[in-house]
Amino acid sequence: MSTPEPARSRAVLSTEDFKLIRKALEHYLPTIEDGEESKKFARLYHRLGTAAKL
């Protein structure tokens, strides 16, 4: 007896969502450029750009 294959998971965010979030970060980053979290947000911005290209 074989076990059924698990259902394929669906993406939570669409490519368009990544683009919108990245655009929002683009406007937010200048307001925190000297803050502690600015590097984290900058890295997130770049990761979202990579994800949007997939």
C-alpha positions in Angstrom: 0.0 0.0 0.0 1.5 3.3 -1.0 1.0 6.5 0.9 -0.5 9.4 -1.0 1.8 12.3 -1.9 1.3 15.4 0.2 -0.5 18.3 -1.6 1.8 20.8 -3.1 2.0 24.0 -1.0 0.8 27.2 -2.5 2.9 30.4 -2.4 1.7 32.8 0.3 3.0 35.9 -1.5 2.9 36.5 -5.3 5.7 38.1 -7.3 3.6 41.3 -7.4 3.5 41.3 -3.6 7.3 41.1 -3.4 7.5 44.0 -5.8 5.1 46.1 -3.7 6.9 45.4 -0.5 10.2 46.2 -2.1 8.8 49.5 -3.3 7.5 50.4 0.2 11.0 49.6 1.6 12.5 51.8 -1.1 10.6 54.8 0.4 11.2 53.7 4.0 15.0 53.1 3.8 16.0 56.8 3.6 14.1 57.6 6.8 16.1 55.1 8.8 19.4 55.2 7.0 21.4 55.9 10.2 19.3 53.6 12.4 20.4 50.3 13.8 18.1 48.3 11.7 18.9 50.0 8.4 21.3 47.2 7.3 18.7 44.6 8.0 16.1 46.5 6.0 18.6 47.0 3.2 19.4 43.3 3.0 15.6 42.5 3.0 15.2 45.0 0.2 17.8 43.1 -1.9 16.4 39.7 -1.0 12.9 40.8 -2.1 14.4 42.0 -5.4 15.9 38.5 -6.0 12.6 36.8 -5.1 10.6 39.1 -7.4 12.8 37.9 -10.3 12.0 34.2 -9.8 
